[in-house]
Amino acid sequence: MKKTYTAPHIERNYSGTMNKYGTKSVVRHQDSIDGIPVKKLVESYGSPLLVLSESQIRRRYQHLTEVMKMHYPRLEMAWSYKTNYLGAVCSIYHQEGAKAEVVSGMEYKMARRLGVPGKDIIFNGPGKRKEDLELAIREGARIQIDHLDELYLIEKTATELDTIPDVAIRVNMDTGVYPLWTRFGFNYENGEAFRAIQRLLSGKMMNIVGLHTHIGTFMLDANAYYLAAKALLNLAQKVQDELGVVVKYIDLGGGFASQNTLHEQYTPGELSSPTFDHYASAIGAAFNESRFVSENLPTLVLETGRALIDEAGYLISSVIGKKNLPTGERAIILDAGVNTVITAWWYKLKVLPTRPFPGAYQNTIFYGPLCMNIDMIRQAVPFPDLYTGEQVLVHPIGAYNNTQWMQFIEYRPKIVLISETGKPELIRDKEELSDIIEREYIPEHLKQI
Ligand SMILES: *Cc1c(COP(=O)(O)O)cnc(C)c1O
């Protein structure tokens, strides 16, 4: 007799009770950052507080560059400003030897303020304005072109300034990771990228020195970089063979995943994100197979952002209040929300107690202080009971938070960097009312209320 088909189903693995996968999970606590007690940081700087670790930033950077150079030694790094453009943070990467990767006129000026010369700035992005391009051309920055109108504008500006700028073109291609990022740059498969280079060369007002791609962000498939590198190297070969021009560098952009866990992922990020070794061997394989590489030894450029800094950032937040929800879950109201840590929308951030607990967990949701339903830091996790006023650590939050954070309902908090010697240094102050209203005007007829 034929058996009846039963559809597979997913059974919820309740943590906290015994089940076939083991005993209850234990919530780990963390009471210090780089040896500095959380209590002491809160006494000195208040709560909420963003904390970045200088030694973790440097170690992670050195790790990536060492691993990558084992596969391909001619490496150049450029720090992605939009990932975290605090002056102190960018300066650490520049001290380590990274150039600046900027995606707007504003970021370009941030890099110049820190003393980065134009020639060490890679200027990306789809929104470059004429005045940005003028400055970049005058100062000798490398401009990576996003679309044809930008190409024409650079040509025109270069003619006006009577300067031949160094440029690259941004290329998009199918690397098997969907949805494809086709909105940036010129397409590889349909020949658009090659035609853009032909057009660029025929104008004779630009020097094409590189090929660029940035295939996406939080890329969980290291092999996508093998395919991306192969595509750019094939294009470089074709440009050499058919147009007689040899590009000096291949820029593979950013996009490596951090150890964070996306909401839709079941396996924790520490286990599912590729390591730097995975990405480096994928890229190294494409480079070491390529004839263009063996004949021309181009520089490999990486613009890694997220994976370099996410883990080096912590939020210290305090419990404002607690309540029991009708669902049986406990709710904790924290003094920082998605206005401060916007990546809570993408990730299951880790919330850690800052002292040891005897046990007795209850499913606990962490909300922020905003009077908005969107303000949730973490969906229900089994958690011990907390006192009002005590602290939790939210981690990892080093990437894309203090650049994307919202000035919404509350002031943005202080940011402290724990230096390599273990000394906390204030690197951004808390906002106050004047910061918010400084640029407002109230029309005469509204001054009397
Ligand atoms: C955002 C961005 C990066 C950095 O990306 P990560 O995913 O943070 O590594 C690099 N290059 C370009 C062009 C970008 O827009």
PDBQT file of the ligand as one rigid body, heavy atoms in Angstrom, charges set to zero:
ROOT
HETATM    1  C1  LIG A 501      28.467  50.945   1.164  1.00  0.00    +0.000 C 
HETATM    2  C2  LIG A 501      29.559  50.712   0.238  1.00  0.00    +0.000 A 
HETATM    3  C3  LIG A 501      30.706  49.984   0.629  1.00  0.00    +0.000 A 
HETATM    4  C4  LIG A 501      30.810  49.295   1.966  1.00  0.00    +0.000 C 
HETATM    5  O1  LIG A 501      29.933  48.215   2.018  1.00  0.00    +0.000 OA
HETATM    6  P1  LIG A 501      29.862  47.186   3.245  1.00  0.00    +0.000 P 
HETATM    7  O2  LIG A 501      28.716  46.309   2.918  1.00  0.00    +0.000 OA
HETATM    8  O3  LIG A 501      29.627  48.000   4.492  1.00  0.00    +0.000 OA
HETATM    9  O4  LIG A 501      31.169  46.458   3.296  1.00  0.00    +0.000 OA
HETATM   10  C5  LIG A 501      31.717  49.867  -0.289  1.00  0.00    +0.000 A 
HETATM   11  N1  LIG A 501      31.634  50.406  -1.534  1.00  0.00    +0.000 NA
HETATM   12  C6  LIG A 501      30.547  51.101  -1.938  1.00  0.00    +0.000 A 
HETATM   13  C7  LIG A 501      30.501  51.669  -3.306  1.00  0.00    +0.000 C 
HETATM   14  C8  LIG A 501      29.480  51.269  -1.079  1.00  0.00    +0.000 A 
HETATM   15  O5  LIG A 501      28.396  51.940  -1.490  1.00  0.00    +0.000 OA
ENDROOT
TORSDOF 0
